[in-house]
Amino acid sequence: MTVVPEGSALKKALCWASEARRDHPGMGLLALVDEAGMRFNLSPNESDALLRTLSTEEKKPT
């Protein structure tokens, strides 16, 4: 059994989500978080943190 450090899945999910947003700009934020949750087996708290992080990034001026 491999022990994954706490937060590792969330970090991987955040990297994946950032790339997915670039590759699929029409994908909704909630769909993106749901997909990341399934891909990386995120807990509900980790999914909420991902959603907060991505929505904060979305509001940043470019």
PDB file with one MODEL, atoms N, CA, C and O in Angstrom:
MODEL        1
ATOM      1  N   MET A   1       0.842  -1.184   0.000  1.00  0.00           N
ATOM      2  CA  MET A   1       0.000   0.000   0.000  1.00  0.00           C
ATOM      3  C   MET A   1       0.883   1.242   0.000  1.00  0.00           C
ATOM      4  O   MET A   1       1.825   1.345   0.786  1.00  0.00           O
ATOM      5  N   THR A   2       0.573   2.178  -0.883  1.00  0.00           N
ATOM      6  CA  THR A   2       1.308   3.430  -0.961  1.00  0.00           C
ATOM      7  C   THR A   2       0.587   4.484  -0.138  1.00  0.00           C
ATOM      8  O   THR A   2      -0.623   4.664  -0.274  1.00  0.00           O
ATOM      9  N   VAL A   3       1.320   5.171   0.704  1.00  0.00           N
ATOM     10  CA  VAL A   3       0.746   6.240   1.513  1.00  0.00           C
ATOM     11  C   VAL A   3       0.929   7.551   0.761  1.00  0.00           C
ATOM     12  O   VAL A   3       2.046   7.934   0.415  1.00  0.00           O
ATOM     13  N   VAL A   4      -0.188   8.235   0.514  1.00  0.00           N
ATOM     14  CA  VAL A   4      -0.160   9.509  -0.196  1.00  0.00           C
ATOM     15  C   VAL A   4      -0.189  10.624   0.837  1.00  0.00           C
ATOM     16  O   VAL A   4      -1.072  10.657   1.695  1.00  0.00           O
ATOM     17  N   PRO A   5       0.778  11.542   0.759  1.00  0.00           N
ATOM     18  CA  PRO A   5       0.778  12.649   1.723  1.00  0.00           C
ATOM     19  C   PRO A   5      -0.520  13.454   1.645  1.00  0.00           C
ATOM     20  O   PRO A   5      -1.091  13.636   0.570  1.00  0.00           O
ATOM     21  N   GLU A   6      -0.966  13.924   2.786  1.00  0.00           N
ATOM     22  CA  GLU A   6      -2.201  14.696   2.841  1.00  0.00           C
ATOM     23  C   GLU A   6      -2.090  15.916   1.939  1.00  0.00           C
ATOM     24  O   GLU A   6      -1.080  16.620   1.958  1.00  0.00           O
ATOM     25  N   GLY A   7      -3.121  16.161   1.155  1.00  0.00           N
ATOM     26  CA  GLY A   7      -3.133  17.303   0.259  1.00  0.00           C
ATOM     27  C   GLY A   7      -2.544  17.015  -1.099  1.00  0.00           C
ATOM     28  O   GLY A   7      -2.674  17.831  -2.012  1.00  0.00           O
ATOM     29  N   SER A   8      -1.896  15.870  -1.259  1.00  0.00           N
ATOM     30  CA  SER A   8      -1.282  15.526  -2.528  1.00  0.00           C
ATOM     31  C   SER A   8      -2.315  15.409  -3.644  1.00  0.00           C
ATOM     32  O   SER A   8      -2.096  15.908  -4.747  1.00  0.00           O
ATOM     33  N   ALA A   9      -3.439  14.753  -3.363  1.00  0.00           N
ATOM     34  CA  ALA A   9      -4.494  14.604  -4.364  1.00  0.00           C
ATOM     35  C   ALA A   9      -5.054  15.966  -4.742  1.00  0.00           C
ATOM     36  O   ALA A   9      -5.350  16.211  -5.912  1.00  0.00           O
ATOM     37  N   LEU A  10      -5.199  16.837  -3.783  1.00  0.00           N
ATOM     38  CA  LEU A  10      -5.721  18.177  -4.051  1.00  0.00           C
ATOM     39  C   LEU A  10      -4.757  18.961  -4.939  1.00  0.00           C
ATOM     40  O   LEU A  10      -5.191  19.661  -5.854  1.00  0.00           O
ATOM     41  N   LYS A  11      -3.475  18.853  -4.683  1.00  0.00           N
ATOM     42  CA  LYS A  11      -2.481  19.544  -5.514  1.00  0.00           C
ATOM     43  C   LYS A  11      -2.518  19.031  -6.949  1.00  0.00           C
ATOM     44  O   LYS A  11      -2.469  19.811  -7.900  1.00  0.00           O
ATOM     45  N   LYS A  12      -2.605  17.702  -7.095  1.00  0.00           N
ATOM     46  CA  LYS A  12      -2.679  17.111  -8.434  1.00  0.00           C
ATOM     47  C   LYS A  12      -3.963  17.540  -9.133  1.00  0.00           C
ATOM     48  O   LYS A  12      -3.958  17.836 -10.328  1.00  0.00           O
ATOM     49  N   ALA A  13      -5.055  17.572  -8.388  1.00  0.00           N
ATOM     50  CA  ALA A  13      -6.340  17.980  -8.959  1.00  0.00           C
ATOM     51  C   ALA A  13      -6.297  19.437  -9.405  1.00  0.00           C
ATOM     52  O   ALA A  13      -6.856  19.782 -10.447  1.00  0.00           O
ATOM     53  N   LEU A  14      -5.649  20.281  -8.638  1.00  0.00           N
ATOM     54  CA  LEU A  14      -5.539  21.690  -8.997  1.00  0.00           C
ATOM     55  C   LEU A  14      -4.726  21.861 -10.275  1.00  0.00           C
ATOM     56  O   LEU A  14      -5.104  22.646 -11.145  1.00  0.00           O
ATOM     57  N   CYS A  15      -3.631  21.147 -10.398  1.00  0.00           N
ATOM     58  CA  CYS A  15      -2.822  21.199 -11.630  1.00  0.00           C
ATOM     59  C   CYS A  15      -3.638  20.709 -12.816  1.00  0.00           C
ATOM     60  O   CYS A  15      -3.645  21.334 -13.876  1.00  0.00           O
ATOM     61  N   TRP A  16      -4.328  19.579 -12.630  1.00  0.00           N
ATOM     62  CA  TRP A  16      -5.135  19.026 -13.711  1.00  0.00           C
ATOM     63  C   TRP A  16      -6.231  20.017 -14.106  1.00  0.00           C
ATOM     64  O   TRP A  16      -6.457  20.246 -15.294  1.00  0.00           O
ATOM     65  N   ALA A  17      -6.910  20.603 -13.123  1.00  0.00           N
ATOM     66  CA  ALA A  17      -8.013  21.529 -13.391  1.00  0.00           C
ATOM     67  C   ALA A  17      -7.532  22.779 -14.123  1.00  0.00           C
ATOM     68  O   ALA A  17      -8.227  23.292 -15.000  1.00  0.00           O
ATOM     69  N   SER A  18      -6.361  23.263 -13.771  1.00  0.00           N
ATOM     70  CA  SER A  18      -5.810  24.437 -14.458  1.00  0.00           C
ATOM     71  C   SER A  18      -5.557  24.135 -15.928  1.00  0.00           C
ATOM     72  O   SER A  18      -5.849  24.961 -16.793  1.00  0.00           O
ATOM     73  N   GLU A  19      -5.015  22.951 -16.214  1.00  0.00           N
ATOM     74  CA  GLU A  19      -4.783  22.547 -17.601  1.00  0.00           C
ATOM     75  C   GLU A  19      -6.103  22.319 -18.326  1.00  0.00           C
ATOM     76  O   GLU A  19      -6.253  22.712 -19.483  1.00  0.00           O
ATOM     77  N   ALA A  20      -7.054  21.689 -17.656  1.00  0.00           N
ATOM     78  CA  ALA A  20      -8.354  21.400 -18.270  1.00  0.00           C
ATOM     79  C   ALA A  20      -9.091  22.691 -18.610  1.00  0.00           C
ATOM     80  O   ALA A  20      -9.777  22.758 -19.630  1.00  0.00           O
ATOM     81  N   ARG A  21      -8.960  23.698 -17.784  1.00  0.00           N
ATOM     82  CA  ARG A  21      -9.613  24.990 -18.059  1.00  0.00           C
ATOM     83  C   ARG A  21      -9.039  25.637 -19.299  1.00  0.00           C
ATOM     84  O   ARG A  21      -9.761  26.267 -20.071  1.00  0.00           O
ATOM     85  N   ARG A  22      -7.716  25.481 -19.494  1.00  0.00           N
ATOM     86  CA  ARG A  22      -7.075  26.016 -20.699  1.00  0.00           C
ATOM     87  C   ARG A  22      -7.527  25.244 -21.936  1.00  0.00           C
ATOM     88  O   ARG A  22      -7.826  25.831 -22.975  1.00  0.00           O
ATOM     89  N   ASP A  23      -7.570  23.923 -21.805  1.00  0.00           N
ATOM     90  CA  ASP A  23      -7.897  23.066 -22.942  1.00  0.00           C
ATOM     91  C   ASP A  23      -9.386  23.067 -23.278  1.00  0.00           C
ATOM     92  O   ASP A  23      -9.756  22.877 -24.437  1.00  0.00           O
ATOM     93  N   HIS A  24     -10.237  23.276 -22.288  1.00  0.00           N
ATOM     94  CA  HIS A  24     -11.688  23.239 -22.468  1.00  0.00           C
ATOM     95  C   HIS A  24     -12.316  24.466 -21.821  1.00  0.00           C
ATOM     96  O   HIS A  24     -12.956  24.348 -20.776  1.00  0.00           O
ATOM     97  N   PRO A  25     -12.144  25.646 -22.422  1.00  0.00           N
ATOM     98  CA  PRO A  25     -12.622  26.878 -21.780  1.00  0.00           C
ATOM     99  C   PRO A  25     -14.133  26.924 -21.564  1.00  0.00           C
ATOM    100  O   PRO A  25     -14.602  27.681 -20.714  1.00  0.00           O
ATOM    101  N   GLY A  26     -14.898  26.142 -22.304  1.00  0.00           N
ATOM    102  CA  GLY A  26     -16.347  26.155 -22.148  1.00  0.00           C
ATOM    103  C   GLY A  26     -16.848  25.264 -21.018  1.00  0.00           C
ATOM    104  O   GLY A  26     -18.038  25.276 -20.703  1.00  0.00           O
ATOM    105  N   MET A  27     -15.959  24.495 -20.411  1.00  0.00           N
ATOM    106  CA  MET A  27     -16.362  23.582 -19.344  1.00  0.00           C
ATOM    107  C   MET A  27     -16.694  24.391 -18.093  1.00  0.00           C
ATOM    108  O   MET A  27     -15.900  25.222 -17.652  1.00  0.00           O
ATOM    109  N   GLY A  28     -17.857  24.146 -17.534  1.00  0.00           N
ATOM    110  CA  GLY A  28     -18.295  24.871 -16.347  1.00  0.00           C
ATOM    111  C   GLY A  28     -17.444  24.531 -15.132  1.00  0.00           C
ATOM    112  O   GLY A  28     -16.863  23.449 -15.050  1.00  0.00           O
ATOM    113  N   LEU A  29     -17.380  25.447 -14.210  1.00  0.00           N
ATOM    114  CA  LEU A  29     -16.559  25.287 -13.018  1.00  0.00           C
ATOM    115  C   LEU A  29     -17.005  24.092 -12.175  1.00  0.00           C
ATOM    116  O   LEU A  29     -16.170  23.323 -11.698  1.00  0.00           O
ATOM    117  N   LEU A  30     -18.310  23.932 -11.989  1.00  0.00           N
ATOM    118  CA  LEU A  30     -18.802  22.817 -11.180  1.00  0.00           C
ATOM    119  C   LEU A  30     -18.527  21.476 -11.856  1.00  0.00           C
ATOM    120  O   LEU A  30     -18.177  20.505 -11.186  1.00  0.00           O
ATOM    121  N   ALA A  31     -18.681  21.419 -13.172  1.00  0.00           N
ATOM    122  CA  ALA A  31     -18.382  20.184 -13.906  1.00  0.00           C
ATOM    123  C   ALA A  31     -16.901  19.852 -13.789  1.00  0.00           C
ATOM    124  O   ALA A  31     -16.528  18.686 -13.655  1.00  0.00           O
ATOM    125  N   LEU A  32     -16.075  20.864 -13.837  1.00  0.00           N
ATOM    126  CA  LEU A  32     -14.630  20.686 -13.707  1.00  0.00           C
ATOM    127  C   LEU A  32     -14.276  20.135 -12.324  1.00  0.00           C
ATOM    128  O   LEU A  32     -13.466  19.214 -12.212  1.00  0.00           O
ATOM    129  N   VAL A  33     -14.866  20.682 -11.294  1.00  0.00           N
ATOM    130  CA  VAL A  33     -14.603  20.235  -9.923  1.00  0.00           C
ATOM    131  C   VAL A  33     -15.133  18.812  -9.724  1.00  0.00           C
ATOM    132  O   VAL A  33     -14.491  17.992  -9.068  1.00  0.00           O
ATOM    133  N   ASP A  34     -16.305  18.525 -10.293  1.00  0.00           N
ATOM    134  CA  ASP A  34     -16.850  17.164 -10.190  1.00  0.00           C
ATOM    135  C   ASP A  34     -15.919  16.158 -10.866  1.00  0.00           C
ATOM    136  O   ASP A  34     -15.639  15.096 -10.310  1.00  0.00           O
ATOM    137  N   GLU A  35     -15.444  16.492 -12.059  1.00  0.00           N
ATOM    138  CA  GLU A  35     -14.532  15.604 -12.785  1.00  0.00           C
ATOM    139  C   GLU A  35     -13.237  15.404 -12.003  1.00  0.00           C
ATOM    140  O   GLU A  35     -12.746  14.281 -11.890  1.00  0.00           O
ATOM    141  N   ALA A  36     -12.690  16.480 -11.467  1.00  0.00           N
ATOM    142  CA  ALA A  36     -11.458  16.379 -10.679  1.00  0.00           C
ATOM    143  C   ALA A  36     -11.692  15.525  -9.430  1.00  0.00           C
ATOM    144  O   ALA A  36     -10.824  14.743  -9.041  1.00  0.00           O
ATOM    145  N   GLY A  37     -12.849  15.672  -8.810  1.00  0.00           N
ATOM    146  CA  GLY A  37     -13.174  14.888  -7.626  1.00  0.00           C
ATOM    147  C   GLY A  37     -13.183  13.399  -7.912  1.00  0.00           C
ATOM    148  O   GLY A  37     -12.707  12.596  -7.109  1.00  0.00           O
ATOM    149  N   MET A  38     -13.731  13.037  -9.068  1.00  0.00           N
ATOM    150  CA  MET A  38     -13.755  11.621  -9.441  1.00  0.00           C
ATOM    151  C   MET A  38     -12.372  11.110  -9.834  1.00  0.00           C
ATOM    152  O   MET A  38     -11.969  10.016  -9.438  1.00  0.00           O
ATOM    153  N   ARG A  39     -11.656  11.908 -10.612  1.00  0.00           N
ATOM    154  CA  ARG A  39     -10.331  11.492 -11.079  1.00  0.00           C
ATOM    155  C   ARG A  39      -9.333  11.299  -9.943  1.00  0.00           C
ATOM    156  O   ARG A  39      -8.522  10.373  -9.967  1.00  0.00           O
ATOM    157  N   PHE A  40      -9.400  12.177  -8.955  1.00  0.00           N
ATOM    158  CA  PHE A  40      -8.395  12.185  -7.891  1.00  0.00           C
ATOM    159  C   PHE A  40      -8.947  11.734  -6.543  1.00  0.00           C
ATOM    160  O   PHE A  40      -8.272  11.850  -5.520  1.00  0.00           O
ATOM    161  N   ASN A  41     -10.179  11.219  -6.546  1.00  0.00           N
ATOM    162  CA  ASN A  41     -10.792  10.689  -5.331  1.00  0.00           C
ATOM    163  C   ASN A  41     -10.742  11.711  -4.189  1.00  0.00           C
ATOM    164  O   ASN A  41     -10.291  11.409  -3.084  1.00  0.00           O
ATOM    165  N   LEU A  42     -11.211  12.911  -4.479  1.00  0.00           N
ATOM    166  CA  LEU A  42     -11.185  13.983  -3.483  1.00  0.00           C
ATOM    167  C   LEU A  42     -12.314  13.815  -2.475  1.00  0.00           C
ATOM    168  O   LEU A  42     -13.405  13.352  -2.808  1.00  0.00           O
ATOM    169  N   SER A  43     -12.032  14.196  -1.253  1.00  0.00           N
ATOM    170  CA  SER A  43     -13.066  14.220  -0.221  1.00  0.00           C
ATOM    171  C   SER A  43     -13.960  15.433  -0.487  1.00  0.00           C
ATOM    172  O   SER A  43     -13.582  16.321  -1.250  1.00  0.00           O
ATOM    173  N   PRO A  44     -15.136  15.479   0.131  1.00  0.00           N
ATOM    174  CA  PRO A  44     -15.989  16.658  -0.028  1.00  0.00           C
ATOM    175  C   PRO A  44     -15.277  17.963   0.379  1.00  0.00           C
ATOM    176  O   PRO A  44     -15.454  18.994  -0.268  1.00  0.00           O
ATOM    177  N   ASN A  45     -14.484  17.911   1.439  1.00  0.00           N
ATOM    178  CA  ASN A  45     -13.748  19.112   1.865  1.00  0.00           C
ATOM    179  C   ASN A  45     -12.706  19.523   0.837  1.00  0.00           C
ATOM    180  O   ASN A  45     -12.522  20.711   0.572  1.00  0.00           O
ATOM    181  N   GLU A  46     -12.023  18.536   0.255  1.00  0.00           N
ATOM    182  CA  GLU A  46     -11.026  18.844  -0.777  1.00  0.00           C
ATOM    183  C   GLU A  46     -11.700  19.413  -2.022  1.00  0.00           C
ATOM    184  O   GLU A  46     -11.172  20.335  -2.643  1.00  0.00           O
ATOM    185  N   SER A  47     -12.853  18.875  -2.388  1.00  0.00           N
ATOM    186  CA  SER A  47     -13.602  19.402  -3.539  1.00  0.00           C
ATOM    187  C   SER A  47     -14.028  20.839  -3.285  1.00  0.00           C
ATOM    188  O   SER A  47     -13.943  21.680  -4.180  1.00  0.00           O
ATOM    189  N   ASP A  48     -14.485  21.128  -2.071  1.00  0.00           N
ATOM    190  CA  ASP A  48     -14.859  22.503  -1.716  1.00  0.00           C
ATOM    191  C   ASP A  48     -13.656  23.437  -1.802  1.00  0.00           C
ATOM    192  O   ASP A  48     -13.772  24.559  -2.296  1.00  0.00           O
ATOM    193  N   ALA A  49     -12.507  22.980  -1.327  1.00  0.00           N
ATOM    194  CA  ALA A  49     -11.291  23.797  -1.388  1.00  0.00           C
ATOM    195  C   ALA A  49     -10.891  24.049  -2.836  1.00  0.00           C
ATOM    196  O   ALA A  49     -10.471  25.152  -3.185  1.00  0.00           O
ATOM    197  N   LEU A  50     -11.021  23.030  -3.675  1.00  0.00           N
ATOM    198  CA  LEU A  50     -10.702  23.188  -5.098  1.00  0.00           C
ATOM    199  C   LEU A  50     -11.644  24.201  -5.735  1.00  0.00           C
ATOM    200  O   LEU A  50     -11.203  25.065  -6.493  1.00  0.00           O
ATOM    201  N   LEU A  51     -12.911  24.104  -5.441  1.00  0.00           N
ATOM    202  CA  LEU A  51     -13.897  25.039  -5.985  1.00  0.00           C
ATOM    203  C   LEU A  51     -13.589  26.471  -5.553  1.00  0.00           C
ATOM    204  O   LEU A  51     -13.629  27.393  -6.367  1.00  0.00           O
ATOM    205  N   ARG A  52     -13.282  26.652  -4.264  1.00  0.00           N
ATOM    206  CA  ARG A  52     -12.940  28.001  -3.772  1.00  0.00           C
ATOM    207  C   ARG A  52     -11.698  28.541  -4.467  1.00  0.00           C
ATOM    208  O   ARG A  52     -11.661  29.707  -4.861  1.00  0.00           O
ATOM    209  N   THR A  53     -10.689  27.701  -4.619  1.00  0.00           N
ATOM    210  CA  THR A  53      -9.448  28.136  -5.252  1.00  0.00           C
ATOM    211  C   THR A  53      -9.675  28.519  -6.709  1.00  0.00           C
ATOM    212  O   THR A  53      -9.201  29.561  -7.162  1.00  0.00           O
ATOM    213  N   LEU A  54     -10.392  27.688  -7.433  1.00  0.00           N
ATOM    214  CA  LEU A  54     -10.632  27.956  -8.851  1.00  0.00           C
ATOM    215  C   LEU A  54     -11.524  29.173  -9.051  1.00  0.00           C
ATOM    216  O   LEU A  54     -11.312  29.951  -9.981  1.00  0.00           O
ATOM    217  N   SER A  55     -12.525  29.344  -8.184  1.00  0.00           N
ATOM    218  CA  SER A  55     -13.401  30.512  -8.337  1.00  0.00           C
ATOM    219  C   SER A  55     -12.658  31.793  -7.977  1.00  0.00           C
ATOM    220  O   SER A  55     -12.948  32.846  -8.543  1.00  0.00           O
ATOM    221  N   THR A  56     -11.716  31.728  -7.057  1.00  0.00           N
ATOM    222  CA  THR A  56     -10.889  32.894  -6.728  1.00  0.00           C
ATOM    223  C   THR A  56      -9.994  33.254  -7.910  1.00  0.00           C
ATOM    224  O   THR A  56      -9.838  34.429  -8.240  1.00  0.00           O
ATOM    225  N   GLU A  57      -9.406  32.240  -8.546  1.00  0.00           N
ATOM    226  CA  GLU A  57      -8.556  32.471  -9.712  1.00  0.00           C
ATOM    227  C   GLU A  57      -9.370  33.090 -10.843  1.00  0.00           C
ATOM    228  O   GLU A  57      -8.862  33.929 -11.587  1.00  0.00           O
ATOM    229  N   GLU A  58     -10.628  32.681 -10.976  1.00  0.00           N
ATOM    230  CA  GLU A  58     -11.486  33.169 -12.034  1.00  0.00           C
ATOM    231  C   GLU A  58     -11.759  34.667 -11.869  1.00  0.00           C
ATOM    232  O   GLU A  58     -11.950  35.380 -12.854  1.00  0.00           O
ATOM    233  N   LYS A  59     -11.776  35.137 -10.630  1.00  0.00           N
ATOM    234  CA  LYS A  59     -12.092  36.540 -10.349  1.00  0.00           C
ATOM    235  C   LYS A  59     -10.871  37.462 -10.466  1.00  0.00           C
ATOM    236  O   LYS A  59     -11.016  38.684 -10.498  1.00  0.00           O
ATOM    237  N   LYS A  60      -9.668  36.872 -10.529  1.00  0.00           N
ATOM    238  CA  LYS A  60      -8.463  37.701 -10.615  1.00  0.00           C
ATOM    239  C   LYS A  60      -8.415  38.424 -11.945  1.00  0.00           C
ATOM    240  O   LYS A  60      -8.718  37.831 -12.980  1.00  0.00           O
ATOM    241  N   PRO A  61      -8.035  39.716 -11.936  1.00  0.00           N
ATOM    242  CA  PRO A  61      -7.902  40.439 -13.201  1.00  0.00           C
ATOM    243  C   PRO A  61      -6.707  39.913 -13.986  1.00  0.00           C
ATOM    244  O   PRO A  61      -5.686  39.535 -13.412  1.00  0.00           O
ATOM    245  N   THR A  62      -6.853  39.895 -15.301  1.00  0.00           N
ATOM    246  CA  THR A  62      -5.761  39.408 -16.146  1.00  0.00           C
ATOM    247  C   THR A  62      -4.839  40.501 -16.584  1.00  0.00           C
ATOM    248  O   THR A  62      -3.872  40.243 -17.301  1.00  0.00           O
TER     249      THR A  62
ENDMDL
END
